[in-house]
Amino acid sequence: MATVIPSQETRRDPRRWWALGALVASMLVLGFDMTILNVALPTMAERLGATTGQQQWMADAYVVVFAALMLPAGLLGDRFGRRRMLITGLGIFLAGSLVGTLADDVNWVIAARAVMGVGAALVMPLALSVLPSLFGPDERTRAVGIISAASALGLPLGPIIGGFLLNHFWWGSVFLVNVPMVAIGVAACGLLLPETSDPASPKVDVLSTALTASGLAALIYAIIEAPGRGWGDARVPAFFAAAVVLLTGLVLRERRALRPMLDMGLLAQRGFLLNTVAATLVMFVLSGLMFVLPPYLQAVLGHDALGTGVRLLPMMGGLMIAARGAQPVVARFGPRAVVSAGLVVLAFAALLGSRTTAESGYGFTALWLSIAGLGFGFSVVPAMDGALAALPADRAGSGSGLLMTLRQVGGAIGIALLGSLLAGAFRDRLDVTGLPGGAAHTAGESVVAAHLIAERAGSAHLVASANGAYVHGMGLVLLVCGAASLVAALLAAAFLPGGAPKRRSATDEDATGADRPVVTPTEDVRQ
C-alpha cells in the first residue's frame, strides 16, 4: 500500500479549513485538560478524601501514560491510517472522560485519567501529522500557527473553566465538559479529514512500549510513595531498582534496533541534547508549580475555585507574551543568550516566590508568577526551536517524538518529586498536638484535610499551623525549582551553540516526505 499524498487540488479544497477547525477543537480539549484538573484537585481532595499522594496520581496517571504511549501511537497512525487512529484516540479520550464524570472513588478517577492519557497520546502527534496532507508549504505555517494558538489558549482556559464549573456544579463536571467538544471533534474528523498512512514506518515495538510504561510507572510510584511509607519501606527501593532495570533495558534494546522507536542516538548531538535538557527542566518546574499553587490559593488564601483559576492568569499571560516575543529576541541576541537569560529569570522568580508567607497576600504572588511566566516563555520556546532545528532532515519525526516524550517525562517527575517534597515538609511541620491519632494522621495528608479537621475541631491553631506548614513546603519546592533553573542556565550558557539555528526550507521539507509530523515550539509550550 503506497503512502497517500493528496494532490495540490485536494489541498486547495475549501473544506481544509473546516478540517483544521476539527483539529483545533481536539487540541483545545487537550490543552485545557492539562490544567483544568489542577484547580479541581483541592475540591476533589475534600469531596473524595484524597491524600496528597493520591492527588499526585490523579495528575500523573494522565502524564505517565501520555509520555509512554506517544511514540507508538504516532507509529500506529502511520501504519493503519492517521484519521482512523485520531478518531480512535478521541473516542478513548471520550470514554475516559465519561468514567471520570461518573466516578465516586479516588481510584476510579485515577483510572479515568490513565484512559484519557491513552487517548491524548493518539490525538497529539496525529493531529499534527495530518497537517501536511491538508495544506501545502505556502499555507502550512498559517495552519500550524492556528493550531498552536488553540493549544496555548488551553493553558489559561483550563483553570478558569474548571473554576466556573466547580462553583456551579459538582466536581465531575470538569470531566463532563470534554464530552460535547470531543464528540464534535470525532464527527468533524470523520467527515472532513482525508485518510493518510505510511506503511513503511517502523513497526510498533510492543516490548519497548511495555518497558517504557512500566519503567516510568515504577519510578513515579517510588517517588510519590516514599514520603508516606518512608525510605526504609522495602517497596520504595524495590520500585526504584525496578525502574532502573526496566529503563536500562529500554535504552539497550533501542540502541540495538535497526529502526528504533525511541532514537537515543539523537542525544549524541550537542544542540539537540542540551536544548532538550533545558526544555525538559522547564517542564519539570512548570508542572511542579501548577501542582502546588492551587492548594495555596484555595486553601491558604481562601479563594474559591473560579478565583483560583483567574489568579493563575499572570503566569499564563507572561508565558504567552514571552512565547510570542521570543523569536525576534532570538534573532537579535542568539538562542544561547535568550535561553540562558530566560532560565535565570525563571530562577529569580522561583527564589522570590520562596519568600512567600501565609500573610503575604495575592499581590506578591501575582508579581513572582508574572516573572515566572516570562522566564518560562523566553527559555522554552528557543530551546524547543533549537532542538528541532538541530535534527537531521531524515530524522525529524523520530527526533520530535523523542523531544515530546522527554518533556512529558520531565512533567511527570516534576509532579511526583516536587509534590512528594511538599507532602513530606508539610507533614513534618504541621502541629497536631492534642489531636487523636486518627485525626492527626488525616490532617497530615494534605492542607485541605487539615482544614477539614480544624473545622470539625474548632481549632484556629490547626488552621494557622496548616497554612504555615504548607507555605513552608511550597517555599522548599520553589527553592528546588530555582536551583534546577540555575543549573540549566549554566549548562545553556556554557554549552549551547551560539548561532541561530539553521532552518530547513520548504523544498527540503517536501523532499523528506510530505507526511512527516509537524511539531512547533509554540504548540508544545502548553504541555
Wavefront OBJ file of the C-alpha trace (Angstrom):
o trace
v 0.000 0.000 0.000
v 1.514 3.334 -1.029
v 1.587 6.473 1.049
v -1.439 8.614 0.363
v -0.380 12.165 -0.516
v -3.262 14.380 -1.574
v -2.847 16.413 -4.739
v -2.480 20.183 -4.768
v -6.148 20.408 -5.834
v -7.148 18.488 -2.710
v -5.060 20.796 -0.602
v -6.927 23.741 -2.107
v -10.283 22.190 -1.206
v -12.081 24.852 0.870
v -13.068 22.132 3.343
v -9.461 22.021 4.543
v -10.097 24.978 6.860
v -13.145 23.239 8.327
v -10.963 20.192 8.845
v -8.453 22.414 10.616
v -11.316 23.563 12.838
v -11.895 19.941 13.844
v -8.230 19.592 14.774
v -8.344 22.874 16.693
v -11.293 21.590 18.748
v -9.380 18.401 19.526
v -6.203 20.218 20.553
v -8.150 22.761 22.605
v -9.642 19.917 24.659
v -6.179 18.504 25.332
v -4.906 21.992 26.094
v -7.311 22.913 28.863
v -7.483 19.349 30.161
v -3.790 19.668 31.030
v -4.586 22.430 33.529
v -8.284 22.038 34.368
v -7.603 19.321 36.947
v -5.070 21.391 38.893
v -7.692 23.838 40.104
v -10.071 20.926 40.839
v -7.637 18.937 42.995
v -8.327 20.787 46.289
v -12.089 20.332 45.806
v -11.663 16.670 44.861
v -9.394 16.154 47.875
v -12.187 17.466 50.084
v -15.040 15.542 48.439
v -13.189 12.253 47.867
v -10.838 12.357 50.842
v -7.778 12.202 48.561
v -4.329 12.365 50.137
v -1.517 14.405 48.584
v -0.124 11.185 47.094
v -3.481 10.331 45.519
v -3.737 13.857 44.119
v -0.290 13.350 42.587
v -1.509 10.139 40.971
v -4.627 11.855 39.613
v -2.330 14.318 37.850
v 0.463 11.886 36.956
v -1.647 8.954 35.697
v -2.516 11.065 32.658
v 1.033 12.322 32.062
v 2.816 8.963 32.547
v 0.528 7.138 30.101
v 0.711 10.081 27.679
v 4.538 10.022 27.720
v 4.816 6.244 27.465
v 2.442 5.846 24.522
v 3.084 8.946 22.413
v 5.729 7.363 20.153
v 3.934 4.053 19.490
v 0.676 5.974 18.993
v 2.258 8.019 16.206
v 3.556 4.865 14.556
v 0.099 3.267 14.731
v -1.286 6.232 12.825
v 1.463 5.950 10.216
v 0.740 2.264 9.617
v -3.045 1.982 9.971
v -4.281 5.430 8.942
v -3.934 8.727 10.743
v -7.578 9.713 10.524
v -8.690 6.307 11.783
v -6.328 6.360 14.768
v -7.060 10.022 15.518
v -10.768 9.245 15.761
v -9.930 6.191 17.880
v -7.885 8.410 20.211
v -10.723 10.902 20.558
v -13.101 8.023 21.292
v -10.813 6.683 24.023
v -10.457 10.174 25.487
v -14.258 10.478 25.466
v -14.609 7.132 27.287
v -12.114 8.202 29.944
v -13.975 11.478 30.438
v -17.258 9.627 30.952
v -15.645 7.308 33.528
v -14.254 10.346 35.359
v -17.657 12.035 35.319
v -19.356 9.032 36.939
v -16.543 8.109 39.361
v -17.200 8.314 43.097
v -13.857 6.946 44.256
v -10.261 8.211 44.002
v -9.040 5.033 42.315
v -11.673 5.324 39.606
v -10.634 8.921 38.949
v -7.005 7.791 38.600
v -8.097 5.027 36.207
v -10.134 7.538 34.174
v -7.137 9.858 33.894
v -4.985 6.958 32.675
v -7.553 6.116 29.973
v -7.628 9.766 28.938
v -3.826 9.624 28.691
v -4.124 6.784 26.159
v -6.495 8.863 24.037
v -4.347 12.000 24.299
v -1.253 10.044 23.217
v -3.037 9.201 19.969
v -4.542 12.646 19.397
v -1.488 14.838 19.998
v 1.008 13.515 17.405
v -1.633 12.563 14.844
v -3.423 15.922 14.899
v -0.091 17.474 13.934
v 0.940 14.802 11.445
v -2.157 15.225 9.243
v -1.440 18.918 8.573
v 0.946 18.234 5.644
v -1.809 16.245 3.924
v -4.203 19.203 4.196
v -2.003 22.189 3.390
v 0.808 22.955 1.008
v 4.039 24.615 2.170
v 2.635 28.095 1.461
v -0.298 27.602 3.875
v 1.222 25.214 6.367
v 2.836 27.879 8.546
v -0.500 29.653 8.963
v -2.263 26.378 9.780
v 0.381 25.431 12.332
v 0.060 28.897 13.887
v -3.703 28.472 14.269
v -3.477 25.050 15.864
v -0.636 26.261 18.091
v -2.710 29.212 19.282
v -5.579 26.848 20.132
v -3.251 24.653 22.166
v -1.708 27.598 24.006
v -5.175 29.029 24.689
v -5.972 25.890 26.674
v -3.471 26.864 29.385
v -5.377 29.842 30.814
v -8.788 28.456 29.844
v -8.355 25.271 31.880
v -8.268 26.803 35.367
v -10.981 29.355 34.527
v -13.385 26.793 33.034
v -12.623 24.376 35.857
v -13.193 27.069 38.475
v -16.512 28.119 36.923
v -17.757 24.529 36.742
v -16.730 23.761 40.323
v -18.512 26.884 41.571
v -21.779 25.915 39.857
v -21.751 22.104 39.523
v -20.224 19.002 41.101
v -16.556 18.117 40.654
v -17.290 15.549 37.919
v -18.264 18.405 35.611
v -14.549 19.041 34.894
v -14.633 15.735 33.003
v -18.125 16.155 31.539
v -17.126 19.371 29.722
v -14.906 17.252 27.437
v -17.812 15.188 26.104
v -19.514 17.643 23.683
v -16.219 19.018 22.341
v -14.744 15.570 21.743
v -17.980 14.373 20.115
v -17.829 17.339 17.708
v -14.174 16.551 17.012
v -14.947 12.911 16.199
v -17.764 13.830 13.795
v -15.763 16.559 12.079
v -12.631 14.422 11.685
v -14.678 11.586 10.222
v -16.357 13.843 7.675
v -13.592 16.268 6.749
v -10.154 14.709 7.134
v -8.522 12.712 4.333
v -7.006 9.360 5.249
v -3.211 9.155 5.015
v -0.714 6.495 6.046
v 2.916 5.461 5.727
v 3.203 1.656 5.829
v 6.991 1.941 5.533
v 7.254 3.472 9.022
v 8.813 1.351 11.808
v 6.566 -1.217 13.437
v 5.347 -0.624 16.970
v 7.737 -2.388 19.348
v 5.433 -3.857 21.990
v 8.288 -4.789 24.324
v 9.838 -1.295 24.168
v 6.425 0.228 24.833
v 5.932 -2.063 27.830
v 9.414 -1.238 29.164
v 8.723 2.497 28.836
v 5.337 2.382 30.569
v 6.368 0.023 33.376
v 9.701 1.780 33.976
v 8.117 5.221 34.237
v 5.278 3.902 36.414
v 7.752 2.232 38.813
v 9.837 5.412 39.062
v 6.828 7.673 39.681
v 5.371 5.197 42.215
v 8.602 5.157 44.218
v 8.888 8.967 44.248
v 5.253 9.513 45.256
v 5.065 6.798 47.899
v 8.438 7.456 49.588
v 7.272 10.353 51.853
v 4.254 8.445 53.153
v 5.786 4.976 53.510
v 9.241 6.155 54.499
v 12.521 5.457 52.726
v 13.015 2.420 54.943
v 9.967 0.665 53.500
v 11.174 -2.229 51.327
v 8.824 -1.346 48.475
v 10.377 2.070 47.844
v 13.949 0.942 46.972
v 12.497 -2.118 45.221
v 10.481 0.066 42.849
v 13.451 2.394 42.284
v 15.570 -0.639 41.388
v 12.842 -1.983 39.100
v 12.647 1.394 37.337
v 16.411 1.424 36.763
v 16.368 -2.121 35.369
v 13.365 -1.529 33.095
v 14.550 1.822 31.705
v 18.097 0.485 31.216
v 16.606 -2.435 29.318
v 14.668 0.035 27.153
v 17.809 2.025 26.291
v 19.824 -1.108 25.464
v 17.039 -2.522 23.295
v 16.533 0.721 21.389
v 20.270 1.172 20.797
v 20.448 -2.260 19.147
v 17.327 -1.815 16.998
v 17.830 -1.177 13.274
v 14.834 1.186 13.206
v 14.360 2.256 16.822
v 11.076 3.609 18.075
v 12.982 5.822 20.533
v 16.004 7.131 18.638
v 18.502 7.521 21.511
v 21.348 8.184 19.069
v 19.990 11.710 18.603
v 21.124 12.559 22.130
v 24.714 12.402 20.886
v 24.093 15.677 19.022
v 25.005 18.547 21.336
v 22.470 21.055 20.035
v 19.588 18.618 20.324
v 20.668 17.198 23.696
v 21.230 20.484 25.542
v 18.121 22.185 24.180
v 16.109 19.090 25.117
v 17.563 19.110 28.654
v 16.660 22.799 29.020
v 13.100 22.256 27.737
v 12.647 19.202 29.964
v 13.810 21.064 33.087
v 11.415 23.896 32.287
v 8.602 21.350 32.059
v 9.741 19.861 35.385
v 9.415 23.271 37.051
v 6.152 24.263 35.333
v 4.370 21.016 36.203
v 5.515 21.168 39.815
v 4.337 24.764 40.185
v 0.954 24.015 38.633
v 0.535 21.224 41.197
v 1.469 23.193 44.355
v -0.095 26.582 43.550
v -3.870 25.816 43.515
v -3.976 24.460 47.113
v -2.098 27.573 48.254
v -4.527 29.908 46.501
v -7.591 27.906 47.521
v -6.864 26.553 50.997
v -4.361 29.070 52.390
v -5.593 32.314 50.806
v -9.236 31.208 50.827
v -10.237 31.817 47.201
v -12.928 29.716 45.525
v -12.215 27.508 42.507
v -13.010 30.197 39.912
v -10.983 32.773 41.803
v -8.070 30.337 41.899
v -8.218 29.819 38.129
v -8.304 33.563 37.464
v -5.358 34.116 39.807
v -3.188 31.751 37.781
v -3.530 34.052 34.754
v -0.440 36.207 35.476
v 1.828 33.202 34.922
v -0.077 32.107 31.819
v -0.104 35.671 30.488
v 3.626 36.066 30.996
v 4.269 32.734 29.300
v 2.178 33.550 26.243
v 3.632 37.062 25.881
v 7.163 35.693 26.031
v 6.319 32.836 23.661
v 5.102 35.351 21.091
v 8.060 37.690 21.537
v 10.839 35.120 21.782
v 11.669 34.819 18.082
v 12.602 38.497 17.444
v 14.721 38.492 20.607
v 16.487 35.315 19.475
v 17.156 36.885 16.070
v 18.795 39.837 17.827
v 20.801 38.133 20.593
v 21.004 34.454 19.603
v 19.360 31.390 21.191
v 22.085 30.693 23.766
v 21.749 34.143 25.349
v 17.930 34.074 25.315
v 17.571 30.542 26.732
v 20.135 31.290 29.458
v 18.507 34.614 30.332
v 15.032 33.055 30.398
v 16.218 30.369 32.814
v 17.865 32.991 35.053
v 14.585 34.967 35.106
v 12.734 31.767 35.988
v 15.228 31.045 38.788
v 14.808 34.588 40.140
v 11.008 34.219 40.130
v 11.211 30.900 41.974
v 13.632 32.259 44.583
v 11.434 35.337 45.029
v 8.388 33.085 45.409
v 10.174 31.049 48.085
v 9.914 34.152 50.304
v 6.107 33.819 50.315
v 4.500 33.599 53.750
v 0.969 32.764 54.829
v 0.397 36.517 55.311
v 1.925 37.678 52.009
v -1.376 38.021 50.165
v -2.025 37.619 46.460
v -0.263 40.775 45.233
v 3.176 39.360 45.975
v 2.195 36.016 44.448
v 0.958 37.700 41.248
v 4.301 39.511 40.962
v 6.506 36.440 41.013
v 4.022 34.420 38.937
v 4.227 37.038 36.162
v 8.020 36.955 36.249
v 7.951 33.136 36.201
v 5.712 33.166 33.119
v 8.147 35.409 31.271
v 11.032 33.124 32.224
v 9.132 30.055 31.048
v 8.343 31.572 27.661
v 11.769 33.012 26.913
v 13.509 29.755 27.831
v 11.256 27.029 26.450
v 10.436 28.485 23.010
v 14.056 28.985 21.837
v 15.057 25.682 23.444
v 12.319 23.791 21.592
v 13.123 25.631 18.385
v 16.843 24.901 18.709
v 16.279 21.228 19.457
v 14.044 20.733 16.420
v 16.320 22.766 14.130
v 19.330 20.643 15.185
v 17.685 17.465 13.873
v 18.804 15.966 10.546
v 16.019 16.235 7.983
v 15.669 12.450 7.719
v 15.209 12.090 11.496
v 12.807 14.947 12.149
v 9.894 12.659 13.010
v 11.737 10.427 15.483
v 13.547 13.417 16.992
v 10.406 15.448 17.620
v 8.794 12.352 19.164
v 11.777 11.850 21.488
v 11.707 15.529 22.474
v 7.977 15.469 23.275
v 8.346 12.215 25.210
v 11.207 13.535 27.359
v 9.267 16.698 28.108
v 6.285 14.678 29.281
v 8.594 12.575 31.451
v 10.008 15.790 32.918
v 6.478 16.923 33.759
v 5.575 13.619 35.399
v 8.727 13.604 37.521
v 8.150 17.264 38.429
v 4.690 16.498 39.817
v 5.943 13.390 41.618
v 9.196 14.744 43.063
v 8.099 18.261 43.965
v 4.724 17.040 45.213
v 6.455 14.487 47.431
v 8.845 17.129 48.778
v 5.839 19.298 49.615
v 3.973 16.420 51.282
v 6.946 15.460 53.470
v 7.689 19.059 54.503
v 4.014 19.732 55.291
v 3.681 16.618 57.428
v 6.878 17.351 59.354
v 5.987 20.987 60.088
v 2.271 20.509 60.931
v 1.495 20.782 64.658
v -1.131 18.161 65.536
v -0.661 18.357 69.311
v -3.829 17.367 71.149
v -5.487 15.627 68.195
v -6.479 11.945 68.391
v -4.219 9.594 66.406
v -6.620 9.092 63.509
v -7.402 12.789 63.150
v -3.707 13.691 63.354
v -2.883 11.226 60.577
v -5.687 12.553 58.364
v -4.659 16.168 58.931
v -1.139 15.346 57.793
v -2.340 14.011 54.436
v -2.955 17.436 52.846
v -3.639 21.062 53.698
v -7.270 20.559 52.625
v -7.648 17.625 55.025
v -6.038 19.664 57.825
v -8.565 22.470 57.267
v -11.453 19.991 57.413
v -10.165 18.512 60.691
v -9.647 22.023 62.091
v -13.206 22.974 61.151
v -14.638 19.944 62.929
v -12.470 20.514 65.996
v -12.966 24.275 66.004
v -9.190 24.752 66.162
v -7.875 28.072 64.839
v -4.392 26.931 65.865
v -4.537 23.943 63.484
v -5.632 26.222 60.613
v -2.701 28.554 61.246
v -0.301 25.616 61.571
v -1.594 24.018 58.356
v -1.222 27.272 56.425
v 2.290 27.852 57.756
v 3.308 24.252 57.076
v 2.005 24.374 53.509
v 3.715 27.670 52.714
v 6.945 26.269 54.199
v 6.701 23.215 51.928
v 5.875 25.385 48.917
v 8.931 27.506 49.699
v 11.153 24.417 49.624
v 9.612 23.395 46.288
v 10.338 26.843 44.863
v 13.931 26.723 46.111
v 14.417 23.417 44.276
v 12.806 24.935 41.158
v 15.147 27.911 41.382
v 18.206 25.685 41.786
v 17.165 23.496 38.835
v 16.660 26.596 36.678
v 20.076 27.993 37.610
v 21.791 24.704 36.775
v 20.008 24.624 33.422
v 21.009 28.270 32.788
v 24.679 27.500 33.462
v 24.565 24.477 31.150
v 22.888 26.525 28.417
v 25.367 29.410 28.732
v 28.359 27.079 28.692
v 27.432 24.561 26.034
v 24.565 25.660 23.779
v 25.556 26.638 20.225
v 25.671 30.405 19.910
v 24.443 30.903 16.344
v 20.874 30.984 15.156
v 19.565 27.505 14.209
v 19.599 26.701 10.508
v 16.117 26.266 9.077
v 15.021 23.523 6.724
v 13.433 25.105 3.673
v 10.050 24.133 2.297
v 11.893 22.404 -0.558
v 13.890 20.328 1.899
v 10.730 19.571 3.807
v 8.934 18.289 0.742
v 11.976 16.264 -0.240
v 11.998 14.476 3.078
v 8.356 13.489 2.912
v 5.143 15.469 2.957
v 3.609 13.285 5.613
v 6.273 13.942 8.218
v 4.798 15.113 11.532
v 4.804 18.852 12.202
v 5.824 19.946 15.690
v 6.266 23.573 16.674
v 7.786 25.010 19.819
v 4.857 27.329 20.464
v 2.446 24.415 20.355
v 4.489 22.432 22.793
v 4.645 25.257 25.341
v 1.332 24.175 26.756
v 2.452 20.649 27.521
l 1 2 3 4 5 6 7 8 9 10 11 12 13 14 15 16 17 18 19 20 21 22 23 24 25 26 27 28 29 30 31 32 33 34 35 36 37 38 39 40 41 42 43 44 45 46 47 48 49 50 51 52 53 54 55 56 57 58 59 60 61 62 63 64 65 66 67 68 69 70 71 72 73 74 75 76 77 78 79 80 81 82 83 84 85 86 87 88 89 90 91 92 93 94 95 96 97 98 99 100 101 102 103 104 105 106 107 108 109 110 111 112 113 114 115 116 117 118 119 120 121 122 123 124 125 126 127 128 129 130 131 132 133 134 135 136 137 138 139 140 141 142 143 144 145 146 147 148 149 150 151 152 153 154 155 156 157 158 159 160 161 162 163 164 165 166 167 168 169 170 171 172 173 174 175 176 177 178 179 180 181 182 183 184 185 186 187 188 189 190 191 192 193 194 195 196 197 198 199 200 201 202 203 204 205 206 207 208 209 210 211 212 213 214 215 216 217 218 219 220 221 222 223 224 225 226 227 228 229 230 231 232 233 234 235 236 237 238 239 240 241 242 243 244 245 246 247 248 249 250 251 252 253 254 255 256 257 258 259 260 261 262 263 264 265 266 267 268 269 270 271 272 273 274 275 276 277 278 279 280 281 282 283 284 285 286 287 288 289 290 291 292 293 294 295 296 297 298 299 300 301 302 303 304 305 306 307 308 309 310 311 312 313 314 315 316 317 318 319 320 321 322 323 324 325 326 327 328 329 330 331 332 333 334 335 336 337 338 339 340 341 342 343 344 345 346 347 348 349 350 351 352 353 354 355 356 357 358 359 360 361 362 363 364 365 366 367 368 369 370 371 372 373 374 375 376 377 378 379 380 381 382 383 384 385 386 387 388 389 390 391 392 393 394 395 396 397 398 399 400 401 402 403 404 405 406 407 408 409 410 411 412 413 414 415 416 417 418 419 420 421 422 423 424 425 426 427 428 429 430 431 432 433 434 435 436 437 438 439 440 441 442 443 444 445 446 447 448 449 450 451 452 453 454 455 456 457 458 459 460 461 462 463 464 465 466 467 468 469 470 471 472 473 474 475 476 477 478 479 480 481 482 483 484 485 486 487 488 489 490 491 492 493 494 495 496 497 498 499 500 501 502 503 504 505 506 507 508 509 510 511 512 513 514 515 516 517 518 519 520 521 522 523 524 525 526 527
